[in-house]
């Protein structure tokens, strides 16, 4: 997540020139982004167990009461941070060249899952979902559902453009493309460099006579 200035709690008092960070919904965008960045940073530094509401508030420069007005738990903050980062970092490319877009998206996804700070948040929340059924339902709905659509987008656009067979099973083909990435990141801890992701893309293109 892009660096942002830390923000004071909305409505505070201070010397001349102090900004009022609140808006009509009671939440400042600057403060919100500071909180999300703080949660990301703390998870990378301390691990999931080391992230606390108190620690997030202190790092972001807001009062703890402010956090509890906006979020009920640290998992909610981390999930909002992940959602924002995924939109910023995982928007599928759209050049009109299926082979290029497919290779580029798989490279983006591999980097995001395995090397980026938001990827560490993703892995931590996946682990937490195994322990908390209520959180798991929310996580699947809010995070995994939209991510599934992003993973399918390159193929869906190509299908809509008539570049792929009309009867293509998008679900199955997407699973073949991205499933190995999630498996290596979450299970086997094997590397997922460009040679690996390009190989997945090339195998798909060969299956459908596109190379």
Number of C-alpha atoms within 10 A of each C-alpha: 20 8 9 14 12 19 21 22 22 18 12 11 11 9 6 6 6 10 14 15 17 17 11 6 6 13 16 18 13 15 24 20 22 26 27 21 25 26 29 27 20 18 21 18 12 10 14 22 8 11 21 16 21 15 15 26 22 15 18 25 18 21 16 16 13 15 21 13 10 13 14 11 12 18 22 15 23 25 22 19 23 23 18 16 20 21 13 11 15 18 15 19 17 15 9 12 12 20 17 14 19 26 18 19 23 25 20 18 24 25 19 19 21 23 13 16 19 27 22 21 25 24 17 18 21 17 14 16 18 10 11 10 11 9 17 18 13 14 19 15 12 14 18 17 11 14 18 15 13 18 22 18 20 21 21 18 15 16 16 11 11 10 15 18 11 10 7 13 9 14 13 10 14 19 15 15 21 20 12 18 27 19 12 16 18 16 10 10 12 12 13 22 14 16 10 16 24 19 13 19 23 17 16 19 16 10 9 12 9 13 10
